[in-house]
Each structure stands twice: as structure tokens, then as C-alpha cells.
Amino acid sequence: MFQELAVLVVRRSYDSREPRIITDMSRRAGSRKSAQFTESVIREMTRLSDAHGAVNLSQGFPDFAAPEAVKAAARDAIAADINQYAVTWGAHPLREAVAREFSRRYGIAVDPDEQVTICCGSTEAMMSTMLATVDPGDEVVVFEPFYENYGPDAILSGAVPRYVTLHEPDWTFDFDALAAAFNDRTRAIIINTPNNPTGKVFTHSELTAIAELCCRWDVLAITDEIYEHIIYDGCRHVPMAAIEGMADRTVTLNSLSKTYSVTGWRVGWAIGPGRLTAAIRKVHDFLTVGAAAPLQAAGVAALSLPDSYYEELATGYQRRRDMLLALLEPRGFVCFKPHGAYYVMTDIGGFGFADDIEFARYLVREVGVAVVPGSSFYHDQVLGRTKVRFTFCKRDETLNEAGRRLKTMRAPVSKQAHGVVGSP
Ligand SMILES: Cc1ncc(COP(=O)(O)O)c(C=O)c1O
């Protein structure tokens, strides 16, 4: 494979009059690793949305303002010339704030000097954690549907993913299927709660069952908890690190992105036991050196917002969720009501399209609404063939405009008749 990709060309070298055969690296498609995954479908949908002037309900970034106090803190930090590299694993005040808030909320002691690494978003925190903890050939258990980064994260770190399906409508998993995915090659399990794209909030008993397997097989839990505060219907976020026996084998990832509506700032973190943090910090240092220093300073202000901020955040998103559901259901989308995060997975089988890709393409080009095809969240792409994901982290005007455009669609013959030919 490696040899096939290399293109041999004849070139005249500078130091000889004789032509010599060299490998023209510029003609190679890329590494074997990079050939195993595609560009992000989610980010691609945003580009398509812009090209077609569509309402973008694909990528999860808010189109409303970030909290004024947080923006002011960023402006102040630049005015105060906080312009140079922060300590590579994060400015001390931000590490302290991250540790303080996690301990305050969940009663878990965190040492900011030994257990917190500030990264360029939770995206980099995940990549650094995987590279720091997983060896090539190690197996990593991943629930599907999954946030699409986890696939490339596994490939880049050389991990072999083992997928376990979350089943709609309530996205539960079969414990025996999960148990069967663990063996003595298993190094880690990736958990995302509240979950993108399903909106599932893992319960205490589900996490306890996962924890028992982690302890039995000596496996790490890498938990992506970036929607921690975006949670509805009285559900409660349970961090994996709080489950008995897990504090010493969990790396918790989080970021400013979703909680403070600053997805472009790229400030996130990993909290983990000291021995793992030391490894994560080394990888992080050589990947990025560090996250933007003035925005780390602003992060301290963000993490100091009062509890009422988080209550309003959740209430506001629950209202938007209900608004989007009320726009989609009458159009014939079968919606799986989310209990957390800011996405709605829908079944579009009744519309009669060949698959989710054709449907998403039709929606962005002809209706003017961008969504994410469901198959991009699955390893077994058949499972996503009749699904698309909408996000609702948008202003009311944006959601209403999407609703107005969706009214131009002909509703399917039968809402529940998945796969029955409707009318594109
Ligand atoms: C589950 C999940 N993890 C991570 C990210 C990326 O987060 P960050 O902006 O902190 O890199 C997203 C973004 O949509 C996400 O949904």
C-alpha cells in the first residue's frame, strides 16, 4: 500500500549532471492513517450550507452572543498584554478554576498541579489523551452513534475500535453486547454524556455497569462531558469519575465551547489521575504547546459565573429543543426527544429517499436547511441510513426560518412508515 502510493519520477538533481530516481513525496496521497478517514461530514455540511445560503442546523455552534462578562474578560486580558505562551499544560488560575468547579459540583478532589491539562478544545484533549494512553493495536470501545471525531482519533492513535450500538428510541445498550466488547486487549472505553448526536444522558446505573467492566478488565474510561450543563427534563449529569472505583481510571474531557457559547476560542481540558496527566501533558506540549493565553484568562471568568447562569443555559436550550420538535414533527420527521446536548436525531425513512445523504443533499439544496446525515455517526453506516441530525443551538429567528422553509416540503405518506416511498 505504502509503495503503491509513492510515485516515482525522474528528476535532475542539483549536485549531479546525472538524472536520478527519487520518490516524489509531493505526489503521494498522504499517510496510510490519513487515508482511512474522510474529512469531517459535519464541517463539510457547514461549507455546503454557506454555498447554498441555507439555514445551518448542521454544525453545533451557537449563532447568538457569548456571555458579556466572558467577552469582557478576554478583552481585558489582551489589554493587559497576556499575549505570550501560558505554561504549556495551562495557566495556573484556569487549572485552579477547573479543579475547583469539578470538586464543588461532584465532590471529587482534583489537584490543579497534577491532574489538569488545558488543551486547544476538548478535541485536542481527546487526541492528546488517546495518543498518551493507547498503544497501536490496543482496543478501544466506542458506542455508536458517536461524535464523528472518535473514529479518526482511534485511527490516529493506532487503536482498534470496538463498536457497541445504542438503540433508539431511548438509545439504550445491551449489557451483554457491551461485555462481549471487552477483553484483555481493551485499553479504554470512550463515553460521551450527555451524548451527541442522540441526546442520551447516561444514568448512574448504566455508568456503574460500565465501571464494573472497566475494573474487571483494567480499562480506562475517557469521558467527553462537554454538554454537562445542557441537560433537560430533570435529568442529572453523572460524571464517570464519580462512580465507585473510577476516579483513578477516568480522564474527563470538557471545554468552554458549548457551556459558554465560544466554540471558536478553542479552550478545553482533561482531568485525570496524575500518572496519566503526566503522559497527556507531554503529548499536548508537542502537539500544540498550549491554548490561547488571553482566552485561558477569560476562561477563569467563565468558570466563575454564578449557578444561575447554568440554570438559564439549560432552560433556554430546553425551550429551543421544544421549539425545534414542534417544527419538525408536523413535517413528518420522527424525532427522538433528547434529554441533553443540543441535537435532535430524527428518522426520515418515511420521506422515501434512497438514504440519509440524498436526503441531506436535497434538504440543503432545494429546501435551504442544512443537517448532518445520520450515517456519519455510525461505523455500521446502514444504521444511519434513515437518520439525520438537527442542531438547535440557534436563535429563535433562525429556528423559525428553518421551520418556514421546511413547510415547503411535502410530508411523507406515513410518519411511521419507514422505508415506504413517500414524495421527495
Ligand atoms: C461530543 C463532542 N465532543 C467534542 C466536541 C468538540 O469540542 P471542542 O470545541 O471543545 O473541541 C463536540 C463539538 O460538537 C462534541 O459534540
The ligand as an SDF file (V2000), in Angstrom:
LIG
                    3D

 16 16  0  0  0  0  0  0  0  0999 V2000
  -19.3230   15.3750   21.8460 C   0  0  0  0  0  0  0  0  0  0  0  0
  -18.4220   16.4550   21.3820 C   0  0  0  0  0  0  0  0  0  0  0  0
  -17.1580   16.4590   21.7940 N   0  0  0  0  0  0  0  0  0  0  0  0
  -16.2870   17.4140   21.3970 C   0  0  0  0  0  0  0  0  0  0  0  0
  -16.6830   18.4380   20.5510 C   0  0  0  0  0  0  0  0  0  0  0  0
  -15.6950   19.4880   20.1820 C   0  0  0  0  0  0  0  0  0  0  0  0
  -15.4850   20.2650   21.2930 O   0  0  0  0  0  0  0  0  0  0  0  0
  -14.3680   21.4030   21.4120 P   0  0  0  0  0  0  0  0  0  0  0  0
  -14.9050   22.6300   20.7560 O   0  0  0  0  0  0  0  0  0  0  0  0
  -14.1880   21.5690   22.8740 O   0  0  0  0  0  0  0  0  0  0  0  0
  -13.1400   20.9020   20.7380 O   0  0  0  0  0  0  0  0  0  0  0  0
  -18.0080   18.4810   20.0970 C   0  0  0  0  0  0  0  0  0  0  0  0
  -18.4450   19.5200   19.1680 C   0  0  0  0  0  0  0  0  0  0  0  0
  -19.5030   19.4920   18.5950 O   0  0  0  0  0  0  0  0  0  0  0  0
  -18.8930   17.4520   20.5250 C   0  0  0  0  0  0  0  0  0  0  0  0
  -20.1720   17.4500   20.1580 O   0  0  0  0  0  0  0  0  0  0  0  0
  1  2  1  0
  2  3  1  0
  2 15  2  0
  3  4  2  0
  4  5  1  0
  5  6  1  0
  5 12  2  0
  6  7  1  0
  7  8  1  0
  8  9  2  0
  8 10  1  0
  8 11  1  0
 12 13  1  0
 12 15  1  0
 13 14  2  0
 15 16  1  0
M  END
$$$$
